[in-house]
Amino acid sequence: MKAIEITTPGAPEVLQLAERPDPVAGAGEVLLRVRASGVNRPDVLQRTGNYPVPPGASDIPGLEVAGVIEAGDADELRTAGLNIGDRVCALVAGGGYAELCVAPIAQCLPVPAGLSDEEGASLPETFFTVWSNVFDRARLQAGETLLVQGGTSGIGVTAIQLGKALGARVIVTAGSDEKCAACLALGADHAINYKTADFAEQARKLTDGKGVDVILDMVAGAYVAREIDCLAEDGRLVIIAVQGGTKAEVNAGLVLRRRLTVTGSTLRPRPVAFKAAIAQSLRRHVWPLIEAGRIKPVIHSRFAAADAAQAHTLMESNQHIGKIVLTW
């Protein structure tokens, strides 16, 4: 099969098209003929040598794919409500930038009716991540306020739409007026240009001084202190990336007085059973919203797989709004 290899840690140009042996599906797995692969920030970190591959995972980058089930145990597939030949999207621990990819059956979901392969490939990584952190971990409820840092990222556009569809008020930050306008068009109630305004001060104003209930943070670093400052009583801060650094000073007094929760998680190394539970929740609660048109994939750019380096260059420019997808 053809696959995109990281020839050595480095700049986007280290991504090269290569030939690899076809993978073989094991127990509880399927072999997918990949039609599209999602590009995500962890792929960039892996390419630069800053995100080690979990034990047992493919060294080929790529954490989400869409394609056709080519092989797998028929009985196991039927139990999961799937069949050979079905069009599915899947969350994988690696190996997504390839013509063939092995995926756990439990992490496969039907491509929602009406969506293309590229749109299907844009779903798993961000939807699994947002559901797990915002709804399972932070327990966001209808009527509460969610603050999303980086509203035009793949995670951001997903969090905006999921939050609104499930009854929350959504405030986002973005780095330009154009990006703020894009977030509002996706349904966000308020968008703060973090380059021209203090997001914590604005969040307090927008909530009449109460503060926000849940914050989804991909920055960490110096943001953490400001986020704690704008959380409401019993507020929850969930950190899912550390683009701003791993060190933070925290006002422990505020944490105590407001009964705050500061938590975080990474998805890639979690076991299949954990991810399977998220997949079941998505199929039950979110896939019907996508098929009804209430939540829509947001794709900024599509690249031929051989042009993966260009896709990574765009990702690192932070100019995109929504997802970047490779096509095979």
C-alpha positions as CSV (number, residue, x, y, z in Angstrom):
1,M,0.0,0.0,0.0
2,K,1.0,3.7,-0.3
3,A,1.4,5.6,3.0
4,I,2.8,8.8,4.2
5,E,5.9,8.3,6.3
6,I,7.8,10.6,8.7
7,T,11.2,10.0,7.4
8,T,12.9,11.9,10.3
9,P,11.6,14.3,12.9
10,G,11.4,17.8,11.3
11,A,9.6,20.3,9.1
12,P,6.6,19.3,6.9
13,E,8.9,18.2,4.1
14,V,9.9,15.1,6.1
15,L,6.5,13.7,5.2
16,Q,7.0,11.5,2.1
17,L,4.9,9.1,0.1
18,A,6.2,5.5,0.5
19,E,5.3,1.9,0.0
20,R,4.5,-0.1,3.1
21,P,3.3,-3.7,3.6
22,D,-0.5,-4.1,3.8
23,P,-1.7,-4.2,7.4
24,V,-3.7,-7.2,8.6
25,A,-6.7,-6.9,10.9
26,G,-6.6,-8.9,14.1
27,A,-9.3,-10.0,16.6
28,G,-11.8,-7.2,17.1
29,E,-10.4,-5.2,14.2
30,V,-11.4,-4.3,10.6
31,L,-9.2,-3.5,7.6
32,L,-10.4,-0.3,6.0
33,R,-9.8,0.9,2.4
34,V,-9.1,4.5,3.2
35,R,-10.7,7.2,1.1
36,A,-9.9,10.2,3.3
37,S,-7.7,10.9,6.3
38,G,-8.1,13.8,8.8
39,V,-5.2,16.0,9.7
40,N,-4.9,17.0,13.4
41,R,-2.5,18.9,15.6
42,P,-1.2,15.7,17.2
43,D,0.0,14.6,13.7
44,V,2.2,17.8,13.6
45,L,3.6,17.0,17.1
46,Q,4.4,13.5,16.1
47,R,6.1,14.7,12.9
48,T,8.3,17.1,15.0
49,G,9.2,14.3,17.4
50,N,7.1,15.7,20.3
51,Y,4.4,13.1,20.5
52,P,5.6,9.5,21.0
53,V,3.6,6.8,19.3
54,P,1.8,4.6,21.9
55,P,3.1,1.1,22.3
56,G,1.7,-1.2,19.6
57,A,0.4,1.7,17.4
58,S,1.6,2.3,13.8
59,D,4.4,4.8,13.3
60,I,2.4,6.1,10.3
61,P,0.7,9.3,11.4
62,G,-3.0,9.9,11.2
63,L,-5.7,9.4,13.9
64,E,-8.9,9.4,11.9
65,V,-10.0,8.0,8.6
66,A,-13.1,7.3,6.5
67,G,-13.4,4.4,4.1
68,V,-14.9,1.0,3.3
69,I,-14.6,-2.1,5.5
70,E,-12.6,-4.5,3.4
71,A,-12.0,-7.3,5.9
72,G,-12.9,-8.3,9.4
73,D,-14.7,-11.0,11.4
74,A,-18.3,-11.1,10.1
75,D,-19.8,-12.1,13.4
76,E,-18.0,-9.4,15.3
77,L,-19.1,-6.9,12.7
78,R,-22.8,-7.9,12.8
79,T,-22.7,-7.6,16.6
80,A,-21.6,-4.0,16.1
81,G,-24.2,-3.4,13.5
82,L,-21.7,-3.3,10.6
83,N,-20.9,-5.4,7.5
84,I,-18.1,-5.8,5.1
85,G,-18.5,-3.2,2.4
86,D,-20.0,-0.6,4.8
87,R,-18.8,3.0,4.6
88,V,-17.4,4.0,8.0
89,C,-15.3,6.6,9.8
90,A,-13.0,5.5,12.6
91,L,-10.7,6.8,15.3
92,V,-7.3,5.1,15.3
93,A,-4.2,5.3,17.4
94,G,-2.0,5.7,14.3
95,G,-1.8,4.6,10.6
96,G,-4.4,6.9,9.2
97,Y,-2.2,8.4,6.4
98,A,-2.3,5.3,4.3
99,E,-4.4,3.5,1.6
100,L,-5.2,0.7,4.1
101,C,-5.7,1.1,7.9
102,V,-6.6,-1.2,10.7
103,A,-9.2,0.0,13.2
104,P,-10.9,-1.5,16.2
105,I,-14.5,-2.4,15.3
106,A,-15.7,-0.6,18.5
107,Q,-14.1,2.7,17.2
108,C,-15.9,2.6,13.8
109,L,-19.1,4.5,13.2
110,P,-21.2,4.7,10.0
111,V,-20.5,7.8,7.9
112,P,-23.6,9.8,8.7
113,A,-26.2,9.8,5.9
114,G,-25.6,12.6,3.3
115,L,-21.9,13.1,4.2
116,S,-18.9,12.6,1.8
117,D,-15.9,10.5,2.7
118,E,-13.9,13.7,3.3
119,E,-16.6,15.0,5.7
120,G,-16.7,11.6,7.4
121,A,-12.9,11.6,7.9
122,S,-13.2,15.0,9.6
123,L,-15.4,13.7,12.5
124,P,-13.8,11.1,14.7
125,E,-10.8,12.9,16.4
126,T,-12.6,16.1,17.3
127,F,-16.0,14.6,18.1
128,F,-14.5,11.9,20.3
129,T,-12.3,14.5,22.1
130,V,-15.0,17.1,22.6
131,W,-17.6,14.6,23.8
132,S,-15.2,12.9,26.2
133,N,-14.0,16.2,27.7
134,V,-16.9,18.6,27.6
135,F,-19.8,16.3,28.2
136,D,-18.3,13.2,30.0
137,R,-15.5,14.9,32.0
138,A,-16.8,18.4,32.5
139,R,-20.4,17.5,32.6
140,L,-21.7,20.5,30.6
141,Q,-25.4,20.8,31.0
142,A,-28.1,22.6,29.0
143,G,-28.4,26.2,30.2
144,E,-24.7,26.4,31.2
145,T,-22.0,28.6,29.6
146,L,-19.1,27.0,27.7
147,L,-15.9,29.0,26.8
148,V,-13.9,27.5,24.0
149,Q,-10.4,28.6,23.4
150,G,-9.5,28.6,19.7
151,G,-13.0,28.5,18.2
152,T,-11.9,28.1,14.6
153,S,-9.7,25.0,15.2
154,G,-11.1,21.5,14.4
155,I,-11.9,21.1,18.1
156,G,-13.3,24.6,18.3
157,V,-15.8,24.3,15.4
158,T,-17.0,20.9,16.8
159,A,-17.3,22.3,20.4
160,I,-19.4,25.3,19.2
161,Q,-21.9,23.2,17.3
162,L,-22.1,20.4,20.0
163,G,-22.5,22.9,22.8
164,K,-25.3,24.8,21.0
165,A,-27.1,21.7,19.8
166,L,-27.2,20.4,23.4
167,G,-28.5,23.6,24.9
168,A,-25.5,25.5,26.2
169,R,-24.5,29.1,25.7
170,V,-21.2,29.2,23.9
171,I,-18.4,31.9,24.1
172,V,-15.3,31.5,22.0
173,T,-11.9,33.1,21.6
174,A,-10.2,33.5,18.2
175,G,-7.2,35.4,16.8
176,S,-8.8,37.8,14.3
177,D,-12.1,39.5,13.6
178,E,-12.5,37.3,10.6
179,K,-12.2,34.2,12.7
180,C,-14.6,35.6,15.3
181,A,-17.2,36.2,12.6
182,A,-16.8,32.6,11.4
183,C,-17.4,31.3,15.0
184,L,-20.6,33.5,15.2
185,A,-21.7,32.1,11.9
186,L,-21.4,28.6,13.3
187,G,-23.7,29.5,16.2
188,A,-21.4,30.8,18.9
189,D,-23.2,33.4,21.1
190,H,-20.2,35.6,21.5
191,A,-16.7,35.7,20.0
192,I,-13.7,37.4,21.7
193,N,-10.6,38.4,19.7
194,Y,-8.0,37.5,22.2
195,K,-5.4,39.7,20.4
196,T,-7.4,42.9,21.1
197,A,-9.3,42.1,24.3
198,D,-8.8,40.3,27.6
199,F,-10.8,37.1,27.2
200,A,-11.2,36.6,31.0
201,E,-12.5,40.2,31.5
202,Q,-14.9,39.8,28.6
203,A,-16.1,36.4,29.8
204,R,-17.0,37.9,33.1
205,K,-18.8,40.8,31.5
206,L,-20.8,38.6,29.2
207,T,-22.0,36.5,32.2
208,D,-22.8,39.6,34.3
209,G,-19.9,38.8,36.6
210,K,-21.0,35.2,37.3
211,G,-18.3,33.6,35.2
212,V,-18.5,30.6,32.8
213,D,-19.3,27.1,33.8
214,V,-16.9,25.1,31.6
215,I,-13.8,26.0,29.7
216,L,-12.2,23.8,27.0
217,D,-8.6,24.8,26.9
218,M,-5.9,23.9,24.3
219,V,-3.4,26.5,25.4
220,A,-2.6,26.0,29.1
221,G,0.5,27.9,30.3
222,A,-0.3,31.5,31.4
223,Y,-3.9,31.0,30.3
224,V,-4.7,28.8,33.3
225,A,-4.6,31.6,35.9
226,R,-6.9,33.8,33.8
227,E,-9.3,30.9,33.1
228,I,-9.6,30.2,36.8
229,D,-10.3,33.8,37.4
230,C,-13.3,33.7,35.0
231,L,-14.9,30.4,36.1
232,A,-18.2,30.5,37.9
233,E,-18.8,28.7,41.2
234,D,-18.4,25.0,40.7
235,G,-16.8,25.7,37.3
236,R,-14.8,23.1,35.4
237,L,-11.6,23.7,33.4
238,V,-10.6,21.0,31.0
239,I,-7.1,21.1,29.5
240,I,-6.6,19.0,26.4
241,A,-3.3,20.5,25.0
242,V,-0.5,22.7,26.1
243,Q,0.3,24.9,23.1
244,G,1.1,27.7,25.5
245,G,3.4,25.7,27.8
246,T,3.1,23.2,30.6
247,K,3.8,25.6,33.5
248,A,1.1,27.6,35.2
249,E,0.6,29.5,38.4
250,V,-2.8,28.9,40.1
251,N,-4.7,31.0,42.6
252,A,-5.5,28.1,45.0
253,G,-7.7,30.5,47.0
254,L,-10.1,30.9,44.1
255,V,-10.2,27.1,43.5
256,L,-11.2,26.6,47.2
257,R,-13.7,29.4,47.4
258,R,-15.5,28.7,44.1
259,R,-15.2,24.9,44.4
260,L,-13.5,24.7,41.0
261,T,-12.3,21.6,39.1
262,V,-9.2,21.7,37.0
263,T,-8.7,18.5,35.0
264,G,-7.3,17.3,31.7
265,S,-6.9,14.3,29.5
266,T,-5.3,12.8,26.4
267,L,-7.3,10.4,24.2
268,R,-4.8,8.6,22.1
269,P,-3.3,6.2,24.7
270,R,-6.7,5.3,26.3
271,P,-7.9,1.7,25.9
272,V,-10.3,0.5,23.2
273,A,-13.1,0.0,25.8
274,F,-12.9,3.7,26.8
275,K,-13.1,4.9,23.2
276,A,-15.9,2.4,22.5
277,A,-18.0,4.0,25.2
278,I,-17.5,7.4,23.6
279,A,-18.4,5.9,20.1
280,Q,-21.7,4.6,21.5
281,S,-22.6,7.9,23.0
282,L,-21.8,9.7,19.7
283,R,-23.9,7.2,17.7
284,R,-26.8,7.7,20.2
285,H,-26.7,11.4,20.9
286,V,-24.8,13.1,18.1
287,W,-25.0,11.2,14.8
288,P,-28.8,11.9,14.6
289,L,-28.0,15.6,15.0
290,I,-25.5,15.4,12.1
291,E,-28.0,13.5,9.9
292,A,-30.7,16.1,10.7
293,G,-28.3,18.9,9.5
294,R,-28.2,20.5,13.0
295,I,-24.4,19.9,13.2
296,K,-22.3,20.1,10.0
297,P,-18.6,19.2,9.3
298,V,-16.5,22.2,8.7
299,I,-13.7,21.5,6.2
300,H,-11.3,24.3,5.3
301,S,-9.1,22.5,2.8
302,R,-8.6,19.1,1.0
303,F,-5.2,17.9,-0.2
304,A,-4.2,14.9,-2.1
305,A,-2.4,12.5,0.3
306,A,0.8,13.0,-1.6
307,D,0.6,16.7,-0.6
308,A,0.5,15.9,3.1
309,A,3.4,18.4,3.7
310,Q,1.3,21.2,2.3
311,A,-1.5,20.2,4.7
312,H,0.9,20.4,7.6
313,T,2.2,23.7,6.5
314,L,-1.4,25.1,6.5
315,M,-2.0,23.5,9.9
316,E,1.0,25.2,11.4
317,S,0.1,28.6,9.9
318,N,-3.1,28.6,12.0
319,Q,-4.9,30.3,9.1
320,H,-7.5,27.5,8.7
321,I,-11.1,27.6,9.9
322,G,-12.2,24.0,10.6
323,K,-10.7,20.8,9.4
324,I,-7.9,19.8,6.9
325,V,-8.4,16.5,5.1
326,L,-6.2,14.3,2.9
327,T,-7.8,12.3,0.0
328,W,-6.7,9.0,-1.5
